[in-house]
Amino acid sequence: MTSDKNKATDIVALILGLIIFAFGFLKFFDPFHTWFHVQIAKGGLPAGAFPLGIAAEILIGLTFIASFVARSRLGEKRYLVLAAASLGLIANMLVATYVHLQPDVPAEVLPLGIKPPVIPLTFMAVAVWELVHVLPLRARAGGTPASGER
C-alpha cells in the first residue's frame, strides 16, 4: 500500500510542479504579464507582490519537480520537500483566491476568464491532498508508525 501512495504522491507532485512552474514562467510574457499586473493592482496588493508571486510560483513548481526527479537521492527528506512545496502552494492559492474575490479584478485577466476562485481552490485542494498523504509516509519513513498501525 505504501508504494501505491508513494506513486500517487510522486505523480501528483510532478503534475503540480509542471503546471505551477508553467503558470509562473508564462507571467514573463504578454498577455499573462499584463494580466498579472492588473490582478495585483486591482486586487489591492502591494507592487512587491508582482515579482514575489512570479518567484513563488516558479520556486514552488521547481520544488515539486525536484521532489520527483531527485526522489531517490532525497530519501526520507523528499517528504519534507513535498510538505514544504504543498504548504507554499496552499499559501499562494490563498492569495490567488483573495484576488479572485476582489470586485475590481475583472474576469478577463483571470485564468480562463473565470471569476469565481475555482482554479485556485482546486489547486489548493490538491495541495492539501498531497500534504495529507505525504505526512503519514514521512512518519513511516522515519520509523514512527502511522496512526492506527502497531
VENPE-V614395 format. One line per field, one symbol per residue. ss: DSSP state (~ for helix, > for strand, _ for the rest). phi: phi as a letter, one per 30 degrees, with the letter a starting at -180 (. if undefined). burial: I if it has 24 or more other C-alpha atoms within 12 Angstrom, else O. A space follows every 10 residues. Layout:
ss = ???
phi = ???
burial = ???
//
This chain:
ss = _~~~~~~~~~ ~~~~~~~~~~ ~~~~~~____ _~~~~~~~~~ ~~_____~~~ ~~~~~~~~~~ ~~~~~~~~~_ ~~~~__~~~~ ~~~~~~~~~~ ~~~~~~~~~~ ~_____~~~_ ~~~____~~~ ~~~~~~~~~~ ~~~~~~~~~~ ~_________
phi = .ddddedddd dddddeeddd ededddddbd ddedededed dddiddeddd dddddddddd eddddddddc edddhddddd dddddddddd dddddddede ddddddedcc ehicdddddd dddddddded dddddddddd ddjcddeicb
burial = OOOOIIOOII OIIIIIIIII IIIIIOIOOO OIOOIIIIII OIIOOOOOII OOIIIIIIII IIIIIIIIOO IOOOOIIIII IIIIIIIIII IIIIIIIIII IIOOIIIOII IOOOIIIOII IOIIOIIIII IOIIIIIIOO OOOOOOOOOO
//
